[in-house]
Structures are given as structure tokens and as C-alpha cells.
Amino acid sequence: MARRPLPRILSTGSAQIARSRELARTAADSATDVLHPLITITRGLRRLASAGRRRWAEAPRDKRGPLLFLVASVVLVVALVPYGPLLAVISLMAAAAWQGRDRKPPEPDGPDESQTQRLQSLYEALVPYFSAAEDPAPLYTHGGEWEKAFPAYDFDATGRITHLLISYPAYFTDGEAESRARIEQLLHAKSGRGREYHFTWDEEGNELTVTVLAPLPTDIAAQRFVTAPGETVLGFTDPTQVQRTLPLGYGDGQRDVPPVVWRTGIRSTEPHLLVMGQPGSGTSTLLRSIALQALQYGDVVIVDGGATGEYACLTGRDGVLAVECGLAGATASLEWVATETERRLIATNRARQAGHPPPEDTKRPLWILLDRPSAFTHLAAADGRKDPQSLLQVPLRHGRAANVTVVVADQFDGAEALSDPVRQHTRARVVLGPATPEQLEAFLGAPPHTTPVAEVPPGRGYARLGTGPVHRLQVPATPDPYDDATSEADRQAVLALLPERTTPADAETLPSEGTAPADPDTAPSEGATPADTDNTAPSKAVVAKAP
């Protein structure tokens, strides 16, 4: 059957609507121009009437009579004088036009003297990079005009550049990373240090857009994020980088903030995460935040190579299978994780061959969080034992199919001790704290489009998921609730997210909610590990710090 053509009203309706909107907009602009004097006089009359009412209300009651008599006398004189009413109307209209004028100071046309000098100096600094001797009509010359090179610009209240559009010649090698890096470094130095700049290169249009980024919010406390199972919020970024926002609570208020969401599970392309940073940069804070989110839907095994008690609040909680701080316990836990991964793979494979869905005990996600595993590498080498990182090869390689996720956090000084499987299978990367552009590019695999600053708050850094773009990142504040330096609001926010405590009977008494341990040497003694239990039903375990 032949297709019937669409009705004319449907095929040309969008064009007619657009044309009607354009005509209405043009008519409104024309009417505004024509009626502008009438609008000004009406505004002035309203202001004169308001001033008269205010003067009448402020006048004392005993003087209102003489004032009223004076006004009546003036009206009578004006009525008796030849051409008096006409002159009065003209005077009233003139006063109303004067009062109804736009009193806003006129905006300056173009930059002032200091801004012009700043743009001219920036133009002169770009001349060696954007000029060539063979160019017959160079856009950049010493002593030239910067107006053609900078079509758009904005300044803040202090006279510093906040937005700049730069045009450059077509023969500039904008496709080379070194050439772009030189220009970005120069603009960062000349536009003002201490701020973060975002650079957008338009190779087709030969334009570079420089934008000053606002600081990321650092007051985001730990809370339940609106995410689906398998989604983990690493932190928050700029609104121009992602197309999704999460509603977050701020006291009695609420606002939407764009997140950096890491997706794990069977269909994830980046099933494992590697976090690097300097001491005090917030790597442990990020691991605590991930653990609190993972405990909603899965089980967690924590291995703390720093042995600082950063994860004591999670000991004995529902879903926390072990919190290991010693070499022996870490090795035993990771051996159990490798065995559990193999068991899940075998059970899933058998179920699929039989035409059945995967068993329920293989669907629950299992998370392995390792903080500073390089410390165990040195201890294992000194004692002649096996490096615990060697046990991560099976979970890293086959963890996605077995619903096993590995998160490794370490410091830059221990990066050389990381094993090859950890480097190869952790496609999601996070860098926290100050870092050089070379370190960021070597670790993330791509340079960030922003200029890193020397001083950053804790939890501030960059994130890249697989081959995606590099995002600025601010980790939500998730401090150790047992730390005395933690504020009461942050402590209560973290404690509200902790699962209920299910301490085994043979474990020692743990500190009560909201209180810190009196002495770090009185931590729970080394207990059972997941390796001591049945693989199909691992029990909760409490382990001690390293001696």
C-alpha cells in the first residue's frame, strides 16, 4: 500500500511556527522602540506620585492644611494665567521624563586602561608562538592590535581575566600536544596563577577558549546518593563535564551537583579502580566513601597496609567480611578472595551449561579494598614471604565475570612497588592531591584540560574512567568518625551510614558509636579470617593491626 503524504500543516508547521516567533519578536522590539518615550514618561509620573504621597505622609498633621491651601493656590494661579494649563502640562511631562530616565550608569564600551594593558601584554607574549616570518598578513606582530586576536573577553571585579577567546593562525600546530602545552602554560602564567583554567581547542575554527573554573565545593558530606546498584559516586566535578546531577542535602536545603559515577559489575568496561596520591591527599577518605556505598548491596574485604586504624569504624559491621592490618591476615584474606573468585566462576559456568541462572551466592557483589599494598610488599620481601599483590591476579583478571571488584589505593612514593596485574587491569584511575602535569599524564593516560594548582584541599584531584575524558574531582567528606579531629557533623554523617554491628562472639569489645579508641595499642586481637571459613558462606571476621 502506498504511503500517504503528511498533511501540509504537519510538514510545514515547524517552519511557520519559527517564522511566527521571529515576526512576533521583531514586532515587540519595534513597539519597544516606538513606545520608549511613553514608557519613560509613565515611569516618571509614577515616581513623582510616589514622592508626593511620601511627602504628604511625612508632613505633620498641623501643617497639612496650609500645604493643601498652597497647592490649591498654585493650581488656581496656573488656571488663570494665559496658556497656564498648557505650560503646566509641558512642565509636568518634562519633569516626568527627567525622573523616568534610566539612572543606571552606562556600561563602559570596551576594557579600561588596566584591562587593555593586560590584554596587550598577553598579546605580545603570544607573538613568538603564533607568528611566522613567511606570513604576508600576520595576525600576531610586535606592537600589533590585540582586538582582532581576542574577539571576546571577560574580567572579574579585580581586573583579572575570567574568559578569553583567542584566534590563532591556521599554520599553528594545534594538533601536537607539546605545542598546546606551551600555550596553556604561558596563558596560565600571564593570566594569573593560583586559579584553574580550562582550555578548549577548536582546531577547525582555529580558536582557543580559556575559562577560569570555579572552585569545586568542599562542604559535601557523606550521605546516601541516589544511584542504581552497580553505580558508585567517586566525587563531584564541573557542570560542563557531565550531563547528570545528583540531589544532595545541605542541612535544611538541597541542591543538585554533577557527580563522577563509576559503574561496576558484569557489563562494566572499567571493573577495577586504582587511586594514587600524596600523604594526606584523601585516598583513605575515598576508600571509606566507596566502602559505605558498596555495603548497600554487597560485601567488603578491607586490607590496610598503613596500619593506621583508618577503617576501625567498619570492623564487625554487617557486610564487612574482614578488616586486615597485618601481613599474615592480608595474605590469608586475599587467598580466600582468589579462591572465592574461582568458586564463583565455576558455579556460574556450571549453571549456564545446565541452562539455569547463576546461583544467588554469586550475584552479591564482593569488594576488595586495599590501602597501601606496597607496604606489604616490603614486609613480605624482608620476611621471605609471598607478596599479597600476587594473589590479586585472579580477582583482577576474572573479577568482572564473578562480581568481584578490586580497589587499590597507594602513594606516589610506592608506585614502583605496584605489581603488573594491578597496573594492567585497573582502567579506572583517580589522582588526589598536588601532582605535576607529567605525573597526571603518565598515570591517567591523558593530560587534563585544566591547569593543576600547587595547593589543593584534601580529596581534590582528577579522575578518568577508561578512555573517557579527565574530570576534576572532589571526594565527599568521609572522615574517620573515631578521629578526634573530626567535626561532630561529619562524625554523625558517617555513623549514620554505617551498617549495624555484627561482631562475632570470640571478638573483643569494640568502641561504642561516636567514640574513638582510647589507645591504638588496644585494638582487637587478630582473629579469624575469611580464609578460615567455608568459601560458600564466609563469616564476618575481626582482625588486628600489625604488631
C-alpha positions as CSV (number, residue, x, y, z in Angstrom):
1,M,0.0,0.0,0.0
2,A,1.4,3.4,-1.0
3,R,2.3,5.8,1.8
4,R,0.1,8.8,2.1
5,P,1.9,12.2,2.4
6,L,1.7,14.0,5.6
7,P,-0.8,16.8,5.8
8,R,0.6,20.2,4.9
9,I,0.0,21.6,8.3
10,L,2.3,18.9,9.8
11,S,5.0,19.1,7.2
12,T,5.3,22.9,7.3
13,G,4.1,23.6,10.8
14,S,7.5,23.9,12.4
15,A,8.7,26.4,9.8
16,Q,5.5,28.5,10.2
17,I,5.9,28.5,14.0
18,A,9.5,29.6,13.7
19,R,8.6,32.4,11.3
20,S,5.7,33.5,13.5
21,R,8.0,33.7,16.5
22,E,10.5,35.7,14.5
23,L,7.8,38.1,13.4
24,A,6.5,38.5,17.0
25,R,9.9,39.1,18.3
26,T,10.5,41.8,15.6
27,A,7.2,43.4,16.4
28,A,7.9,43.5,20.1
29,D,11.3,45.1,19.5
30,S,9.8,47.8,17.2
31,A,7.0,48.5,19.7
32,T,9.5,49.0,22.4
33,D,11.5,51.4,20.4
34,V,8.4,53.4,19.4
35,L,6.8,53.5,22.9
36,H,10.1,54.1,24.7
37,P,9.3,57.9,25.4
38,L,5.8,57.0,26.7
39,I,7.3,54.3,28.9
40,T,9.8,56.8,30.3
41,I,7.1,59.4,31.0
42,T,4.9,56.9,32.6
43,R,7.7,55.7,34.9
44,G,8.5,59.3,35.8
45,L,4.8,60.1,36.7
46,R,4.8,57.0,38.9
47,R,7.9,58.2,40.7
48,L,6.5,61.7,41.1
49,A,3.3,60.4,42.5
50,S,5.2,58.2,44.9
51,A,7.3,61.2,46.0
52,G,4.1,63.3,46.6
53,R,2.5,60.6,48.7
54,R,5.6,60.1,50.7
55,R,5.9,63.9,51.3
56,W,2.2,64.1,52.4
57,A,2.7,61.1,54.8
58,E,5.8,62.7,56.3
59,A,4.2,66.1,56.8
60,P,2.8,66.8,60.4
61,R,-1.0,67.0,60.8
62,D,-0.9,70.7,61.8
63,K,0.9,71.6,58.6
64,R,-1.2,69.6,56.1
65,G,-3.9,72.3,55.9
66,P,-1.5,75.2,54.9
67,L,0.2,72.8,52.5
68,L,-3.1,71.9,50.9
69,F,-4.1,75.6,50.7
70,L,-0.7,76.4,49.0
71,V,-1.3,73.6,46.4
72,A,-4.8,74.9,45.7
73,S,-3.5,78.4,45.2
74,V,-0.9,77.3,42.7
75,V,-3.5,75.4,40.7
76,L,-5.7,78.5,40.7
77,V,-2.9,80.8,39.5
78,V,-1.9,78.4,36.8
79,A,-5.6,78.2,35.6
80,L,-5.9,82.0,35.4
81,V,-2.6,82.7,33.7
82,P,-2.8,82.7,29.8
83,Y,-1.6,79.4,28.5
84,G,-1.1,78.3,32.1
85,P,-2.6,74.8,31.8
86,L,-0.6,74.1,28.6
87,L,2.7,75.2,30.2
88,A,1.9,73.2,33.4
89,V,1.3,70.1,31.3
90,I,4.5,70.6,29.4
91,S,6.5,71.2,32.7
92,L,4.9,68.1,34.2
93,M,5.8,66.0,31.2
94,A,9.4,67.3,31.3
95,A,9.7,66.6,35.0
96,A,8.3,63.1,34.5
97,A,10.7,62.4,31.6
98,W,13.6,63.5,33.8
99,Q,12.5,61.4,36.7
100,G,11.7,58.4,34.5
101,R,15.1,58.3,32.7
102,D,17.3,55.2,33.1
103,R,19.6,56.0,36.1
104,K,21.9,53.0,35.6
105,P,25.4,54.1,34.8
106,P,26.3,53.4,31.3
107,E,28.4,50.3,30.9
108,P,32.0,51.1,29.7
109,D,32.4,50.4,26.0
110,G,35.5,48.1,26.0
111,P,38.1,47.4,28.6
112,D,39.6,50.1,30.8
113,E,43.2,51.1,30.8
114,S,44.4,48.4,33.1
115,Q,42.5,45.7,31.3
116,T,43.8,47.0,27.9
117,Q,47.3,46.8,29.2
118,R,46.8,43.2,30.4
119,L,45.4,42.1,27.1
120,Q,48.2,43.9,25.2
121,S,50.9,42.2,27.3
122,L,49.2,38.8,26.8
123,Y,49.1,39.5,23.0
124,E,52.8,40.4,23.0
125,A,53.6,37.2,24.9
126,L,51.8,35.1,22.2
127,V,53.6,36.7,19.3
128,P,56.6,34.3,19.2
129,Y,54.3,31.3,19.2
130,F,51.6,32.5,16.7
131,S,53.7,34.3,14.1
132,A,55.9,33.2,11.2
133,A,58.3,35.2,9.0
134,E,56.7,33.8,5.8
135,D,53.2,35.1,6.8
136,P,52.3,38.0,4.4
137,A,49.5,39.3,6.8
138,P,50.4,38.1,10.3
139,L,47.7,38.2,13.0
140,Y,50.3,38.5,15.7
141,T,53.1,41.1,15.4
142,H,55.1,43.0,17.9
143,G,53.2,46.3,18.6
144,G,50.1,45.0,16.7
145,E,46.4,45.3,17.6
146,W,45.0,42.8,20.0
147,E,41.4,43.4,19.1
148,K,41.5,41.0,16.1
149,A,43.2,38.3,18.1
150,F,40.9,38.4,21.1
151,P,37.3,38.6,19.8
152,A,35.7,38.0,23.3
153,Y,36.9,38.6,26.8
154,D,35.6,39.0,30.4
155,F,37.1,40.3,33.6
156,D,36.2,39.9,37.2
157,A,36.0,42.7,39.8
158,T,39.7,42.6,40.5
159,G,40.6,43.1,36.8
160,R,41.7,39.5,36.2
161,I,40.7,37.6,33.1
162,T,37.8,35.1,33.6
163,H,37.0,34.3,30.0
164,L,39.1,34.8,26.8
165,L,38.6,33.7,23.2
166,I,41.8,33.6,21.2
167,S,42.1,33.4,17.5
168,Y,45.3,31.9,16.1
169,P,46.6,31.3,12.6
170,A,45.9,28.1,10.7
171,Y,49.5,27.1,10.4
172,F,49.9,26.8,14.2
173,T,50.5,23.1,15.1
174,D,47.5,22.7,17.4
175,G,47.4,19.0,16.8
176,E,50.6,18.5,18.7
177,A,50.4,18.1,22.5
178,E,53.7,19.9,23.1
179,S,52.6,23.0,21.2
180,R,49.3,23.1,23.1
181,A,51.0,22.6,26.4
182,R,53.4,25.6,25.8
183,I,50.4,27.9,25.0
184,E,48.5,26.7,28.1
185,Q,51.5,27.1,30.3
186,L,52.0,30.7,29.0
187,L,48.4,31.6,29.4
188,H,48.3,30.2,32.9
189,A,51.4,32.3,33.9
190,K,50.2,35.5,32.3
191,S,46.5,35.4,33.3
192,G,47.3,34.8,37.0
193,R,48.4,31.9,39.0
194,G,46.5,30.2,41.8
195,R,43.4,29.6,39.7
196,E,42.4,26.6,37.5
197,Y,41.9,27.3,33.8
198,H,40.0,25.2,31.3
199,F,41.3,25.2,27.7
200,T,39.0,24.2,24.8
201,W,40.8,23.9,21.4
202,D,38.7,24.3,18.3
203,E,41.0,23.0,15.6
204,E,38.5,23.6,12.8
205,G,37.9,27.2,13.7
206,N,41.4,28.0,14.9
207,E,40.1,29.3,18.2
208,L,41.1,28.6,21.8
209,T,38.7,29.3,24.6
210,V,40.2,30.0,28.1
211,T,37.8,29.8,31.0
212,V,38.5,30.2,34.7
213,L,36.9,27.4,36.7
214,A,35.1,28.0,39.9
215,P,36.4,26.0,42.9
216,L,34.7,22.7,43.5
217,P,32.5,22.5,46.6
218,T,34.4,21.0,49.6
219,D,31.4,21.0,52.0
220,I,29.7,17.9,50.6
221,A,29.3,15.5,53.5
222,A,28.9,11.7,53.3
223,Q,25.3,10.8,52.6
224,R,23.1,8.3,50.6
225,F,23.5,9.1,46.9
226,V,20.6,8.5,44.5
227,T,22.3,5.8,42.4
228,A,21.4,2.4,40.9
229,P,23.0,-0.9,42.0
230,G,26.4,-1.1,40.5
231,E,27.0,2.7,40.4
232,T,29.5,4.3,42.8
233,V,30.0,8.0,43.2
234,L,33.7,8.8,43.3
235,G,33.1,12.5,43.8
236,F,31.8,15.6,42.1
237,T,33.0,17.7,39.2
238,D,32.2,20.7,37.0
239,P,28.7,21.0,35.5
240,T,30.1,21.3,32.0
241,Q,31.8,17.9,32.1
242,V,28.9,15.6,32.8
243,Q,25.2,15.6,31.8
244,R,23.9,14.2,35.1
245,T,23.3,15.7,38.5
246,L,22.5,14.2,41.9
247,P,20.3,15.9,44.6
248,L,22.4,16.4,47.7
249,G,21.3,17.6,51.1
250,Y,22.9,20.6,52.7
251,G,21.4,21.0,56.2
252,D,17.8,22.0,55.6
253,G,18.4,22.8,51.9
254,Q,19.1,20.8,48.8
255,R,21.0,21.4,45.6
256,D,22.0,19.4,42.5
257,V,25.7,18.7,41.9
258,P,27.2,16.9,38.9
259,P,28.9,13.6,40.0
260,V,31.6,11.3,38.7
261,V,29.9,7.9,38.6
262,W,31.9,4.7,38.3
263,R,29.9,1.7,37.1
264,T,31.0,-1.8,38.1
265,G,29.6,-5.2,37.6
266,I,29.4,-7.7,34.7
267,R,28.9,-5.2,32.0
268,S,31.4,-2.7,33.2
269,T,34.3,-1.7,31.0
270,E,36.3,-0.4,33.9
271,P,35.7,-3.1,36.7
272,H,38.6,-2.1,38.9
273,L,40.0,1.2,40.3
274,L,43.4,2.5,41.2
275,V,43.9,5.6,43.4
276,M,47.1,7.4,43.8
277,G,48.0,10.5,45.8
278,Q,50.3,12.2,48.2
279,P,50.2,11.7,52.0
280,G,47.1,13.5,53.4
281,S,45.5,13.9,50.0
282,G,42.4,11.9,50.8
283,T,42.9,8.4,49.4
284,S,41.7,6.7,52.6
285,T,38.7,9.1,52.6
286,L,37.8,7.9,49.1
287,L,38.1,4.3,50.1
288,R,35.8,4.9,53.1
289,S,33.3,6.6,50.8
290,I,33.4,3.6,48.4
291,A,33.1,1.1,51.2
292,L,30.0,2.8,52.6
293,Q,28.3,2.8,49.2
294,A,29.4,-0.8,48.5
295,L,27.9,-2.1,51.7
296,Q,24.4,-1.2,50.5
297,Y,24.4,-4.1,48.0
298,G,27.5,-6.2,48.7
299,D,30.3,-7.5,51.0
300,V,33.6,-5.8,51.6
301,V,37.1,-7.1,52.5
302,I,39.5,-4.3,53.6
303,V,43.2,-4.6,53.7
304,D,45.0,-1.6,55.4
305,G,48.7,-1.6,54.6
306,G,49.2,1.6,56.5
307,A,48.0,0.0,59.8
308,T,46.8,3.4,61.0
309,G,43.3,2.3,62.1
310,E,41.6,4.4,59.4
311,Y,38.9,1.6,58.9
312,A,38.3,0.7,62.6
313,C,34.7,2.1,62.3
314,L,33.9,-0.7,59.8
315,T,35.2,-3.6,61.9
316,G,32.4,-6.0,62.8
317,R,29.8,-4.3,60.6
318,D,27.2,-6.2,58.7
319,G,28.7,-7.0,55.2
320,V,32.3,-6.3,56.3
321,L,34.0,-9.8,56.0
322,A,37.4,-8.7,57.3
323,V,39.5,-5.6,58.2
324,E,43.1,-6.8,57.9
325,C,46.1,-4.7,59.0
326,G,48.8,-7.4,59.3
327,L,50.8,-9.3,56.7
328,A,49.6,-12.7,57.7
329,G,45.9,-11.7,57.8
330,A,46.2,-9.8,54.5
331,T,47.7,-12.8,52.8
332,A,45.0,-15.1,54.2
333,S,42.2,-12.8,53.2
334,L,43.5,-12.3,49.6
335,E,44.0,-16.1,49.3
336,W,40.3,-16.5,50.2
337,V,39.3,-13.8,47.7
338,A,41.2,-15.6,44.9
339,T,39.5,-19.0,45.9
340,E,36.1,-17.3,46.1
341,T,36.6,-15.8,42.7
342,E,37.4,-19.2,41.2
343,R,34.4,-20.8,43.0
344,R,32.0,-18.2,41.6
345,L,33.4,-18.7,38.1
346,I,32.9,-22.4,38.3
347,A,29.4,-22.2,39.8
348,T,28.3,-19.7,37.2
349,N,29.8,-21.7,34.3
350,R,28.0,-24.9,35.6
351,A,24.7,-23.1,35.9
352,R,25.0,-21.7,32.4
353,Q,25.8,-25.1,30.9
354,A,22.8,-26.5,32.6
355,G,20.6,-23.7,31.3
356,H,20.0,-22.2,34.8
357,P,20.5,-18.7,36.0
358,P,23.6,-18.0,38.1
359,P,23.4,-19.1,41.8
360,E,22.3,-16.4,44.2
361,D,25.6,-16.6,46.2
362,T,27.5,-15.5,43.0
363,K,25.3,-12.4,42.4
364,R,26.1,-10.5,45.5
365,P,29.0,-8.1,44.7
366,L,32.3,-8.7,46.6
367,W,34.6,-5.6,47.0
368,I,38.3,-5.8,48.0
369,L,39.7,-2.5,49.2
370,L,43.5,-2.4,49.5
371,D,45.1,0.7,51.1
372,R,48.8,1.0,50.5
373,P,49.6,-2.6,49.5
374,S,53.2,-1.5,48.7
375,A,53.8,-1.6,52.5
376,F,53.1,-5.3,52.5
377,T,55.4,-5.8,49.5
378,H,58.4,-4.5,51.5
379,L,57.4,-6.6,54.6
380,A,57.0,-9.7,52.6
381,A,60.4,-9.3,50.9
382,A,62.0,-8.8,54.3
383,D,60.4,-11.9,55.8
384,G,60.8,-14.0,52.7
385,R,57.0,-14.4,52.3
386,K,54.7,-14.2,49.3
387,D,53.8,-10.7,48.1
388,P,50.0,-10.3,48.8
389,Q,49.7,-8.4,45.4
390,S,50.5,-11.7,43.6
391,L,47.2,-13.0,44.9
392,L,45.3,-10.2,43.1
393,Q,45.9,-11.6,39.6
394,V,42.8,-13.9,39.6
395,P,40.3,-11.3,41.1
396,L,41.7,-8.6,38.7
397,R,41.5,-10.7,35.6
398,H,38.3,-12.6,36.2
399,G,36.6,-10.3,38.8
400,R,34.1,-8.7,36.4
401,A,32.6,-12.1,35.5
402,A,32.5,-13.1,39.2
403,N,31.1,-9.8,40.5
404,V,34.3,-9.1,42.3
405,T,35.7,-5.5,42.3
406,V,39.2,-4.5,43.4
407,V,40.1,-1.0,44.6
408,V,43.7,-0.3,45.2
409,A,45.0,3.0,46.8
410,D,48.6,3.9,47.2
411,Q,51.0,6.8,47.3
412,F,53.3,8.1,44.6
413,D,56.4,7.0,46.5
414,G,55.2,3.4,46.4
415,A,54.0,3.4,42.8
416,E,57.1,1.4,41.7
417,A,56.1,-1.5,44.1
418,L,52.7,-2.0,42.4
419,S,52.5,-5.2,40.5
420,D,51.9,-5.5,36.8
421,P,48.4,-7.0,37.1
422,V,47.4,-4.1,39.3
423,R,48.6,-1.6,36.6
424,Q,47.2,-3.5,33.7
425,H,43.7,-4.3,35.0
426,T,42.8,-1.0,36.8
427,R,41.3,1.0,33.9
428,A,39.6,3.5,36.2
429,R,42.1,5.9,37.7
430,V,42.0,8.7,40.3
431,V,44.8,11.0,41.3
432,L,44.3,13.1,44.5
433,G,46.4,15.9,45.9
434,P,49.1,18.0,44.2
435,A,50.7,16.4,41.1
436,T,52.8,17.6,38.2
437,P,51.4,17.5,34.7
438,E,53.8,14.8,33.8
439,Q,52.6,12.6,36.7
440,L,49.0,13.2,35.7
441,E,49.5,12.3,32.1
442,A,51.7,9.2,32.9
443,F,49.1,7.9,35.4
444,L,45.8,8.8,33.8
445,G,47.0,8.2,30.2
446,A,45.9,11.7,29.1
447,P,46.6,15.2,30.2
448,P,43.9,17.1,32.0
449,H,42.3,20.1,30.2
450,T,42.8,22.2,33.2
451,T,45.9,23.6,34.9
452,P,46.7,21.9,38.2
453,V,47.4,24.1,41.1
454,A,50.1,23.7,43.8
455,E,47.8,23.8,46.9
456,V,44.5,21.9,46.9
457,P,42.2,20.8,49.7
458,P,42.0,17.2,50.8
459,G,40.1,14.9,48.5
460,R,40.7,17.2,45.5
461,G,42.2,15.7,42.3
462,Y,41.4,14.2,38.9
463,A,39.6,11.1,37.6
464,R,39.5,9.2,34.4
465,L,37.3,6.2,33.6
466,G,38.9,4.1,30.9
467,T,39.4,6.1,27.8
468,G,37.0,8.8,28.8
469,P,37.8,12.5,29.5
470,V,39.8,13.6,32.5
471,H,37.4,15.1,35.1
472,R,38.2,17.4,38.0
473,L,37.2,15.6,41.2
474,Q,36.3,16.5,44.8
475,V,35.7,13.5,47.1
476,P,32.8,13.8,49.6
477,A,34.0,14.4,53.1
478,T,34.1,10.9,54.7
479,P,36.5,11.2,57.6
480,D,37.2,8.6,60.3
481,P,34.5,9.0,62.9
482,Y,36.8,7.8,65.6
483,D,39.3,10.5,64.9
484,D,39.4,13.3,67.5
485,A,40.0,15.9,64.7
486,T,36.7,15.1,63.0
487,S,33.9,17.6,63.5
488,E,30.7,16.4,65.1
489,A,28.6,17.0,62.0
490,D,30.9,14.9,59.8
491,R,31.2,12.2,62.5
492,Q,27.4,11.8,62.8
493,A,27.1,11.8,59.0
494,V,29.5,8.8,58.7
495,L,28.0,7.0,61.6
496,A,24.5,7.2,60.1
497,L,25.7,5.4,57.0
498,L,27.4,2.5,58.9
499,P,25.6,-0.8,58.9
500,E,24.7,-2.5,62.2
501,R,27.4,-4.2,64.1
502,T,27.5,-8.0,64.0
503,T,30.7,-8.7,66.0
504,P,31.5,-12.4,66.3
505,A,31.3,-13.9,69.8
506,D,35.1,-14.5,70.0
507,A,36.0,-10.9,69.1
508,E,36.9,-8.3,71.7
509,T,34.7,-5.4,72.7
510,L,34.8,-2.6,70.1
511,P,34.5,1.1,70.9
512,S,30.9,2.4,71.1
513,E,29.4,4.6,68.5
514,G,30.8,8.1,68.2
515,T,33.8,7.5,70.5
516,A,37.4,7.0,69.5
517,P,39.6,4.2,70.8
518,A,41.4,5.2,74.0
519,D,44.7,3.6,72.9
520,P,45.6,2.4,69.4
521,D,47.6,-0.5,71.0
522,T,44.3,-1.9,72.4
523,A,42.9,-2.7,69.0
524,P,41.1,-6.1,68.6
525,S,43.4,-9.0,68.5
526,E,44.0,-11.0,65.4
527,G,41.0,-13.2,64.8
528,A,39.5,-15.4,62.2
529,T,39.9,-14.5,58.5
530,P,37.6,-15.3,55.6
531,A,40.1,-18.0,54.6
532,D,39.3,-20.0,57.7
533,T,35.7,-20.3,56.8
534,D,33.7,-22.1,54.2
535,N,34.0,-20.5,50.7
536,T,30.3,-20.6,50.1
537,A,29.4,-18.8,53.3
538,P,32.2,-16.6,54.7
539,S,31.6,-15.4,58.2
540,K,32.3,-11.9,59.5
541,A,35.8,-11.6,60.9
542,V,37.7,-9.1,63.1
543,V,41.4,-8.7,62.7
544,A,44.1,-6.7,64.4
545,K,46.6,-4.1,63.4
546,A,50.1,-5.2,62.6
547,P,52.4,-5.5,65.6
